[in-house]
Amino acid sequence: MLLFKKNFCILFFIVFLYFIIQHFHLTQYLSMSGFNKYHGILLNYYQIHKLKFILYFIFIYIISISLFIPGTIFLDIFSGYIFGYF
């Protein structure tokens, strides 16, 4: 019974996340074409607010990794896209 509840909670979370992404049309932002479209805007914001941008990115990255949220590969790609190769 406990296994059923755990699987049900995971399935509910995935379905809920899917509907949130579809309802708010987040797929246009969470794709490579979205990164390309908003690259200039993000670089401009990064150049103006470096510390704030880096702290927000670190916070979002830590939360997504610690909660095992799928799609953290996009954050890895995004970090290389914005911060470049050191």
N, C-alpha and C positions, 0 to 999 in steps of 0.2 A: 504494500500500500504506500509506503514511504517513497519507493522508487517511482510509482505512478505520479505522486504529487510533485516530485522533483522534475520529472520529464514534462509534466503538464505546465509547470511554471516556466521552464525553459522554452517550451513551444509557445506559450502565451506571450512571453517577452519578445520572441522573434517575430511573431505575427503583429504584435503591437508596434514594434520598431518599423516593420515594413509599412504599416498603415500610416504612421507618422511621416515617414520619408515620402510616401506617395501623396499624402494630403498637403504637405507644405512644399511639394515639388523640389525636394532637396537633391534629387538626382542630377539636376543641372549644375549644382555646386560640387557634388561629390564624384566628379569624373575628371578625366584628363582634359576634356574639352572645356569644362568649367574652370579648371586651373589655368588653361591657356587664355580663356576669355578675361579672367580677372587678375592675370599676372601683373599687369601694370598698376592696377589699383592696390594690390597687396604690397608690391615693392615700394610704392609711394608711401603707404601707411607705415611700412617697416622703417623707411628712412626717416620719417618724421617722429615716430614713437618707438624707437628701438627697444628700450628697456621694457616698456609696457607690452609690446608685441612678443618679446622673448618670454616674459613671465607668463603671459596668457598661453603661449604655445606649450611651455613646460607643464603648466597646470593641466591643460587639456590632454596632453600626452600621458601624464602620470595617471590621471583618472581613467582614461580609456584603456591603458595597459593593466591597471590594477583591477578593473571590472571585467576584463577579458572581452571587451567590446569588439566584435568583428569589424574589420576595415581599418585597423591601425596601420596597415601597409600604406594607406593613403597619406597618413601623417608622416611616414618615413619618406615617401616620395615628395610630399609637400615641403618637408624640411630641407631636403636637398635642392628643391626647386627655388626656395626663397633664400636660404642661407648659403647655398653653394658648397663647393668642395673646399675644405680647410686644408 
